[in-house]
Amino acid sequence: MIGVRVRLTFPEELVRQPVIARMTEQFAVVPNIRKADVGEQGGWILCELDGDGGVVDEALAWLRSEGVRVDLLGDVVES
C-alpha cells in the first residue's frame, strides 16, 4: 500500500457532485481529507489517498477525467 498527498481542485459544476464518494466506490482507495475549502463557485481539498500503487494512479486519472484538477503534493506518504 502507498499513500499520496494531493490537492484536488473542483470547478463550480462539480462542487455539488459526490465525486469523492464515487471514486471510493469504483477504486479501492481510502481518502483522508486533511483540509478543505469548498463553496458554491468551486473549492479544493487537501487529502491523502491510500491504496495499491496502480489503483491510486487509476483513481487519480479518473478524477482528472471527471474534470478535477489533481496536483501531487509529495511522494509516498506511507508504505
C-alpha positions as CSV (number, residue, x, y, z in Angstrom):
1,M,0.0,0.0,0.0
2,I,1.1,3.5,-0.7
3,G,-0.4,6.9,0.0
4,V,0.0,10.1,-1.9
5,R,-0.8,13.7,-0.9
6,V,-2.8,15.6,-3.4
7,R,-4.7,18.8,-3.8
8,L,-8.0,18.3,-5.6
9,T,-9.5,21.4,-7.1
10,F,-13.1,21.3,-8.1
11,P,-14.8,23.6,-10.6
12,E,-18.2,25.1,-9.9
13,E,-20.0,22.4,-11.9
14,L,-18.6,19.6,-9.7
15,V,-19.0,21.1,-6.3
16,R,-22.4,19.6,-5.6
17,Q,-21.4,16.2,-7.1
18,P,-20.4,13.2,-4.9
19,V,-17.0,12.8,-6.7
20,I,-15.1,11.5,-3.8
21,A,-17.8,9.0,-2.9
22,R,-17.9,7.7,-6.5
23,M,-14.2,7.4,-6.5
24,T,-14.2,5.2,-3.4
25,E,-17.0,3.1,-4.9
26,Q,-15.0,2.5,-8.1
27,F,-11.5,2.2,-6.8
28,A,-10.0,0.5,-3.7
29,V,-8.6,3.8,-2.3
30,V,-9.1,5.4,1.1
31,P,-9.1,9.2,1.2
32,N,-8.0,11.0,4.3
33,I,-9.2,14.6,4.0
34,R,-6.7,16.9,5.8
35,K,-8.1,20.3,4.9
36,A,-10.7,21.7,2.6
37,D,-12.3,24.9,1.4
38,V,-15.5,24.4,-0.7
39,G,-18.0,27.0,-1.7
40,E,-20.7,27.4,-4.3
41,Q,-18.2,28.6,-7.0
42,G,-15.6,25.8,-6.5
43,G,-13.3,24.5,-4.0
44,W,-10.3,22.5,-3.1
45,I,-9.4,19.5,-0.8
46,L,-6.0,18.5,0.5
47,C,-6.0,14.8,1.1
48,E,-4.0,11.6,1.3
49,L,-5.1,8.7,-0.9
50,D,-4.1,5.3,0.3
51,G,-4.2,2.1,-1.7
52,D,-2.2,-0.1,-4.0
53,G,0.1,1.9,-6.3
54,G,-1.6,1.1,-9.6
55,V,-5.1,1.6,-8.1
56,V,-4.2,5.0,-6.7
57,D,-2.8,6.0,-10.2
58,E,-6.1,4.8,-11.8
59,A,-8.2,6.8,-9.3
60,L,-6.1,10.0,-9.9
61,A,-6.6,9.5,-13.7
62,W,-10.3,9.0,-13.2
63,L,-10.5,12.2,-11.1
64,R,-8.8,14.1,-13.9
65,S,-11.1,12.7,-16.5
66,E,-14.1,13.9,-14.4
67,G,-12.8,17.4,-14.5
68,V,-11.0,17.6,-11.1
69,R,-7.6,19.3,-11.2
70,V,-5.1,17.0,-9.4
71,D,-1.9,18.4,-8.0
72,L,0.6,15.9,-6.4
73,L,2.0,17.5,-3.2
74,G,4.6,15.0,-2.4
75,D,5.9,11.5,-2.7
76,V,4.8,8.4,-0.9
77,V,3.2,9.1,2.5
78,E,3.4,5.5,3.9
79,S,4.3,2.1,2.5
